[in-house]
Amino acid sequence: MRDGPRIAAGLALFLGLALAPVWQRAASGRAAPAEPVVARPATRCVASRDVMRASHMRLLDAWRDKVVRTGRRAAEDADGRPLAASLTGTCLGCHDNKKEFCDRCHEQLVVKPVCWSCHPEKAEKS
Amino acid sequence: MIESERPERRLFLKLAGLGALGLSARRILGGAAGGDARRWAMVVDPSRCRWDDGCNGCIRACHAAHNVPSVPDPRHEVKWVWKEKFADVFADQEAPHVAESLARHPILTLCNHCDDPPCARVCPTKATFRRDDGIVAMDPHRCIGCRYCVAACPYGSRSFNWVDPKPYLARLDPGFPARTKGVVEKCTFCVERVDEGRPPVCVEGCPEKALLFGDLNDPRSPVREVLRARYALRRRPGLGTRPAVYYLV
């Protein structure tokens, strides 16, 4: 075991580099989660804030399947009033600031939703 | 013993008869409820359509409303509605004199929204599917770009996006999604408008009123009225696809 110290040093260096993300994060503290900017005070909500934060992607998928596969284009808001199940027509009608509202969190979490490769970022004229 | 079994048997037979009656009644009632099912169809009157003086009202209206790109390279062309010669559209039909009289007019071609659509049958992801109202719809979210439907459609009604279509749009209509490279597209009979009770954009965009749209299951609809009065052709009837686009001759 003449090379013992060298092996130990090499291992320590390797572990230090391999675990860089872990100790870097431990040193810098927890990053603040990105806050979406709401463009204007809400008049009516599709669902509560917590529900939307946690599962807006599932809601959008459900709307998409319902509209495209069955042609049923009506949804309900949090108070049970009718609403068009439409990303550009309904969501972007109020949240017309995609950069601050959508992209900010998606970028931090490195999520790349493919919605925008076809759906226009601008709201439908109503 | 035998005497005591009789009433039970009679009761059983009575109940079985009632049950059968109930089942048939349900079928009759269900048939009545299903009677309001729609079957959307289009009637094209080629004699009202013009070749020469640049009338493309239907095509322009459709392609603008649905963000259909104008790709200059013909190999990458994307089209929902377009014009063809009579002899090319009805190449299989023995109608030389009809062809003569109609040769002066273009035949507007689009997806036929078949009763038995080959494109939907071959689609491995059911991205193309037939709705209950007869519209052969596209779900681009599911399209994997295999182009089986392009090969299966006997009418050439499907276009594949070989390139990103967005640079070839004169103007992006925010009211309708665009497409990406790698998905197939076609005429959708304007499902988004039909679901709201409005006719397709091509019907509204035609200045000559050469296009009619309506419900084949409604005997008083404009399409049924005109089909009663005039003879109409469908494309390649021998294939058994049963198109919902009729051409008046």
Contacts between the chains, C-beta under 8 A, distances in Angstrom:
chain1	res1	chain2	res2	distance
A	64	B	141	6.4
A	68	B	137	7.2
A	68	B	139	4.7
A	68	B	141	6.9
A	69	B	129	7.4
A	69	B	139	6.5
A	71	B	131	6.3
A	71	B	133	7.8
A	71	B	191	6.4
A	71	B	195	5.1
A	73	B	192	7.9
A	73	B	195	6.0
A	73	B	196	7.9
A	88	B	174	6.3
A	88	B	175	7.5
A	88	B	177	7.7
A	89	B	175	7.9
A	117	B	180	4.8
A	118	B	140	6.8
A	118	B	177	4.4
A	118	B	178	5.2
A	118	B	179	5.7
A	118	B	180	5.8
A	119	B	177	4.8
A	119	B	178	7.9
A	120	B	172	5.9
A	120	B	173	8.0
A	120	B	174	4.2
A	120	B	177	7.1
A	120	B	178	7.1
A	122	B	174	4.6
A	123	B	174	6.7
A	124	B	174	5.3
A	124	B	175	4.7
A	125	B	174	6.8
A	125	B	175	6.9
